[in-house]
Amino acid sequence: MNRDDQKHWQEFFDTYWKLIYGFARKSGLTDAEAQDVVQETIITVSRKIDSLKYDPSVGSFKGWLLHITRWRIADQFRDRDPAAAAAIHGTADDDRRTATIERIPDQTEAELEATWDAEWQANLLEAAMARVKKRVDPRQYQIFDCYVVKEWPAVKVARELHVNIAQVYLARHRVAALIRKEVKLLEEGGC
């Protein structure tokens, strides 16, 4: 991806900001800190993306993005102002106050990986569905949405949308195939 390609960077941001933000919040950061993590992570990615060559044997894009995000989260914890933290969590001279480090959720590496993986999968599916929705016939997507996302029975979809059941199954098949392709592209770091 070219650093000056605003359209692709906007797609990248739209695809991954919720993932980064949500992970930062679950790591114990405030809203403002999590927003800073998003911004700093995107900046870091933009600086390093030219040197990134996808090679599954070296590591995944998902792992690379997780690594960058975790560093930006750690930066936020290091940068916390003790006076501001005291204002939020009690006075600085309150000896009953818990140390900041003890308020950070204690997650093992496996828990962090599991959290990231769950967020990653949900984010990719949401992003893929949004992209496919823009490309397919709105009627086809509506049928897919009612049948797959909203889990209406095929008979109800056909009746409510005035289509036959074969059209319901065909829309599900076609749209799902496009979503799978889009997820695969996103897994490889494509935008």
C-alpha positions in Angstrom: 0.0 0.0 0.0 1.3 3.4 -1.0 1.6 5.9 1.9 0.1 8.7 -0.3 -2.9 6.6 -1.3 -5.6 8.2 0.8 -8.4 5.9 -0.4 -6.6 2.8 0.7 -5.5 4.3 4.0 -9.1 5.3 4.7 -10.1 1.7 3.9 -7.4 0.4 6.2 -8.5 2.8 9.0 -12.2 1.9 8.5 -11.3 -1.8 8.6 -9.0 -1.9 11.7 -9.7 1.1 14.0 -12.5 -0.7 15.9 -10.3 -3.7 16.5 -7.4 -1.6 17.8 -9.6 0.6 19.9 -11.6 -2.3 21.4 -8.4 -4.1 22.3 -6.9 -1.0 23.9 -10.0 -0.5 26.0 -10.0 -4.1 27.1 -6.4 -3.6 28.1 -7.5 -1.0 30.7 -7.1 2.2 28.8 -9.5 5.2 28.9 -11.4 6.3 25.8 -8.9 9.1 25.1 -5.9 6.7 25.6 -7.5 4.1 23.4 -8.0 6.7 20.7 -4.3 7.7 21.0 -3.4 4.0 20.6 -5.5 3.9 17.4 -3.8 7.0 16.0 -0.2 5.9 17.0 -0.8 2.4 15.7 -2.0 3.6 12.3 1.0 6.0 12.1 3.4 3.2 12.9 1.8 0.9 10.3 2.0 3.7 7.7 5.7 4.1 8.4 6.5 0.4 8.2 4.0 -0.8 5.6 6.5 -0.3 2.7 8.9 -2.8 4.1 6.2 -5.3 5.0 6.2 -8.3 2.6 3.5 -10.9 3.3 5.2 -14.2 4.2 3.2 -16.6 6.2 6.3 -18.4 7.3 7.6 -15.3 9.0 4.3 -14.3 10.7 0.9 -13.1 9.9 -0.4 -9.6 9.4 -2.6 -10.2 12.4 0.4 -10.9 14.6 2.3 -8.0 13.3 -0.6 -5.6 13.9 -1.1 -7.1 17.4 2.6 -6.5 18.2 2.4 -2.9 17.1 -0.9 -2.3 19.0 0.5 -3.8 22.2 3.6 -1.5 22.1 1.3 1.5 21.7 -0.8 0.3 24.6 2.3 -0.1 26.7 3.4 3.4 25.7 0.1 4.8 27.0 0.6 3.1 30.4 4.1 4.5 30.6 3.0 8.0 29.7 0.2 8.2 32.3 0.6 11.4 34.3 0.6 10.5 38.1 -1.2 13.7 39.0 -4.0 13.1 36.4 -4.2 9.5 37.6 -4.6 10.7 41.2 -7.4 13.1 40.2 -9.3 10.2 38.5 -8.6 7.5 41.1 -8.2 9.4 44.4 -5.7 11.8 45.9 -2.0 11.1 45.7 -1.7 11.0 49.5 -4.4 8.4 49.9 -2.4 5.4 51.1 -5.4 3.2 50.6 -5.3 3.8 46.9 -4.3 0.9 44.7 -1.2 1.4 42.6 -1.8 2.0 38.9 0.0 -1.1 37.9 -2.3 -3.2 40.2 -5.4 -1.8 38.5 -4.2 -3.0 35.0 -6.0 -6.2 34.1 -3.6 -9.1 34.7 -4.0 -11.1 31.5 -1.7 -14.0 30.6 -0.2 -14.1 27.1 -2.8 -16.8 26.2 -5.7 -14.6 27.3 -4.4 -11.6 25.4 -4.0 -13.8 22.3 -7.5 -15.2 22.7 -9.0 -11.7 23.2 -7.1 -10.4 20.1 -8.2 -13.4 18.0 -11.8 -13.0 19.0 -11.8 -9.3 18.3 -9.9 -9.9 15.0 -12.4 -12.5 13.7 -15.4 -10.3 14.6 -13.7 -7.2 13.1 -12.8 -9.0 9.8 -16.3 -10.4 9.4 -17.9 -7.0 10.0 -15.5 -5.3 7.6 -15.9 -8.0 4.9 -19.7 -7.7 5.2 -19.6 -3.9 4.9 -17.4 -4.1 1.8 -19.6 -6.8 0.1 -22.7 -4.8 0.9 -21.3 -1.9 -1.1 -20.6 -4.2 -4.1 -23.7 -6.4 -4.4 -27.2 -5.6 -5.5 -29.0 -4.2 -2.5 -31.9 -6.6 -2.9 -29.5 -9.6 -2.8 -27.8 -8.2 0.3 -31.2 -7.6 2.0 -32.2 -11.2 1.3 -28.8 -12.4 2.7 -29.2 -10.1 5.8 -32.7 -11.4 6.6 -31.8 -15.0 6.1 -28.3 -15.2 7.5 -27.8 -12.3 9.9 -31.3 -11.9 11.3 -31.8 -15.7 11.0 -35.3 -15.5 9.6 -36.6 -18.8 8.2 -36.3 -19.0 4.4 -40.1 -19.2 4.0 -40.4 -15.9 5.9 -37.7 -14.2 3.9 -39.4 -15.3 0.7 -42.8 -14.2 1.8 -41.7 -10.8 3.3 -39.4 -9.8 0.4 -41.7 -11.3 -2.3 -39.1 -13.7 -3.7 -39.1 -17.4 -4.1 -37.1 -19.7 -1.8 -34.6 -20.5 -4.5 -33.7 -16.8 -4.6 -33.1 -16.9 -0.9 -30.7 -19.8 -1.1 -29.0 -18.3 -4.1 -28.5 -14.9 -2.4 -27.1 -16.7 0.7 -24.7 -18.7 -1.4 -23.4 -15.8 -3.6 -23.1 -13.2 -0.8 -21.5 -15.7 1.6 -18.9 -16.6 -1.0 -18.0 -13.0 -1.5 -17.7 -12.4 2.2 -15.4 -15.5 2.6 -13.2 -14.1 -0.2 -13.1 -10.7 1.5 -12.3 -12.2 4.9 -9.4 -14.1 3.3 -8.1 -10.9 1.7 -8.3 -9.0 5.0 -6.5 -11.9 6.8 -3.6 -11.4 4.5 -3.5 -7.7 5.3 -5.2 -6.6 2.1 -7.3 -3.5 2.1 
